[in-house]
Amino acid sequence: MKRLFDILVSAAALLLLLPVILVIAWKISRKLGSPVLFRQMRPGLHGKPFEMIKFRTMRDAVDSNGNPLPDVERMTPFGNFLRSTSLDELPELWNVLKGEMSLVGPRPLLMEYLPLYDEEQARRHEVRPGVTGWAQINGRNAISWEDKFKLDVWYVDNRSLWLDIKILWLTVKKVLKRDGISAEGEATMSKFTGNDH
């Protein structure tokens, strides 16, 4: 049921939102240049890598040594708007349609985090990663990594179609309020560096 729900909703959303997606793509090309899409390998179901696509929100700004500047310095007002409204996530509907992601599940994090999880935290990969999830409606980027992982594993143990529908509904409310977009003092979220215990 979950996969069928994902296919029907993501396909309908891509069709309905196509004009919005095209306008955003045009705006990004005008304001940030190309590429319009941000592509990155992320761990999917059982940690298997897939290429996640999002709209680009940052400038390609580098320091004198050619290293990318911190996120805060590369983020533009337009990019900030895309993130605060979650419009940068719209291309992920294509990942959902392809079966690499689900509409609801733990957010796909970085490949480099995989060896840093403890046994319990690694359980977040027992399901497909989601465009939104239980952690997103309970704090998004404004909660600690430890709390985020606990919420992810809670979802794995309690997942159901009705819970997914509830999370999608609460996500819409959260996005409209633009709540919990970033961690304190960060453009998005600080890096996960492993467990202290």
C-alpha positions in Angstrom: 0.0 0.0 0.0 2.8 2.4 0.9 4.6 2.0 -2.4 1.3 2.4 -4.4 0.5 5.5 -2.3 3.9 6.9 -3.1 3.6 6.3 -6.8 0.1 7.8 -7.1 0.8 10.9 -4.9 4.2 11.7 -6.4 3.0 11.3 -10.0 0.0 13.5 -9.3 2.1 16.1 -7.4 4.7 16.3 -10.3 1.9 16.9 -12.8 0.1 19.5 -10.7 3.3 21.3 -9.6 5.0 21.2 -13.0 4.4 25.0 -13.7 5.8 25.8 -10.2 8.8 23.5 -10.9 9.5 25.2 -14.2 9.3 28.7 -12.7 11.7 27.8 -9.9 14.1 26.2 -12.4 14.0 29.4 -14.5 14.6 31.6 -11.5 17.5 29.5 -10.3 19.2 29.7 -13.7 18.8 33.5 -13.6 19.9 34.0 -10.0 22.5 31.2 -9.5 23.3 30.0 -13.0 23.6 26.4 -13.9 23.3 23.6 -12.8 19.8 24.2 -11.6 19.7 20.9 -9.8 21.8 19.8 -6.9 22.7 16.1 -7.1 24.4 14.1 -4.4 24.8 10.4 -3.5 22.8 9.6 -0.4 22.2 6.3 1.4 18.8 4.7 0.7 17.1 1.5 1.8 19.6 -0.7 3.6 22.2 2.0 3.1 22.3 1.4 -0.7 23.5 4.6 -2.4 21.3 6.6 -4.8 21.5 10.0 -6.5 19.2 12.4 -4.7 18.1 15.5 -6.6 17.1 18.9 -5.2 16.9 22.4 -6.4 20.2 24.2 -6.0 20.1 26.9 -3.2 23.7 28.0 -2.8 26.3 29.9 -4.8 29.5 28.3 -6.0 31.7 30.6 -3.8 35.2 29.4 -2.9 38.1 30.8 -0.8 41.5 31.7 -2.1 42.6 28.0 -1.8 39.6 26.9 -3.9 37.7 25.4 -1.0 33.9 26.0 -0.8 33.0 28.8 1.7 30.8 27.9 4.7 27.1 27.3 3.9 26.1 30.6 5.6 28.2 32.6 3.2 27.1 30.7 0.1 23.4 30.8 0.9 21.4 33.5 -1.0 18.1 35.2 0.0 16.4 33.3 -2.8 18.0 30.0 -1.7 16.9 30.7 1.8 13.3 31.2 0.6 13.4 27.9 -1.3 14.6 26.1 1.8 12.2 27.8 4.2 9.3 26.9 2.0 10.8 23.4 1.2 10.4 24.2 -2.5 14.0 23.0 -3.0 12.7 19.5 -2.2 10.2 19.2 -5.1 12.6 17.4 -7.5 12.8 14.6 -4.9 9.3 13.6 -6.0 11.1 12.1 -9.0 13.3 10.0 -6.6 10.0 8.8 -5.0 8.5 7.9 -8.4 11.7 5.8 -9.2 11.4 4.0 -5.9 14.6 5.4 -4.4 12.7 7.4 -1.8 9.3 7.4 -0.2 7.1 10.4 0.5 7.5 9.7 4.3 10.6 8.2 6.0 13.8 9.3 7.7 15.5 12.0 5.7 18.5 10.8 3.5 21.6 12.1 5.2 25.3 11.9 4.0 27.1 8.8 2.9 29.9 9.7 5.3 27.6 9.3 8.3 26.9 5.6 7.7 30.0 4.3 9.7 29.2 6.7 12.5 25.8 5.3 13.5 25.4 2.9 16.4 23.4 -0.2 15.9 20.1 1.4 16.9 20.6 4.6 14.8 21.5 2.4 11.7 17.9 1.0 11.9 16.7 4.2 10.2 17.8 2.5 6.9 15.3 -0.3 7.3 12.9 1.8 5.3 13.2 4.0 2.2 14.3 7.6 3.1 11.6 10.2 2.8 10.9 13.6 1.4 9.5 14.3 4.9 9.4 12.4 8.1 8.5 12.1 11.8 11.7 14.0 12.8 10.8 16.8 10.3 7.4 17.5 11.9 9.0 17.3 15.4 11.7 19.9 15.1 13.2 19.5 11.6 16.8 20.9 11.9 16.3 22.6 15.2 16.7 19.4 17.3 19.8 17.4 18.3 21.1 14.6 16.2 20.4 12.2 19.0 16.7 13.2 19.2 16.4 13.2 15.4 17.7 9.5 15.2 15.3 8.5 18.0 12.4 9.9 16.1 13.6 8.2 12.9 13.7 4.8 14.6 10.3 5.4 16.3 8.9 5.9 12.8 10.5 2.6 11.6 8.8 0.7 14.4 5.4 2.5 14.1 5.0 3.1 10.4 1.6 2.8 8.8 -0.3 4.4 5.9 -2.4 6.5 8.4 0.8 7.7 10.1 2.2 8.7 6.7 -1.0 10.7 5.9 -0.8 12.4 9.3 2.9 13.3 8.7 2.2 14.7 5.2 -0.6 16.8 6.6 1.5 18.1 9.5 4.4 18.8 7.1 2.2 21.2 5.1 1.3 23.0 8.3 5.0 23.1 9.4 6.2 24.4 6.0 3.5 27.2 6.0 4.8 28.3 9.5 8.4 27.9 8.3 9.3 26.2 11.5 12.7 24.6 12.6 14.4 25.3 9.3 17.9 25.5 10.7 19.9 24.7 13.8 20.9 27.7 16.0 23.8 29.5 14.4 23.7 27.3 11.2 22.4 27.7 7.7 20.9 24.2 7.9 22.2 21.7 10.4 25.6 21.1 12.0 27.5 18.0 10.8 27.0 14.7 12.6 30.4 13.6 14.0 29.4 10.4 15.7 28.2 9.4 19.2 30.0 10.5 22.3 28.9 7.5 24.3 
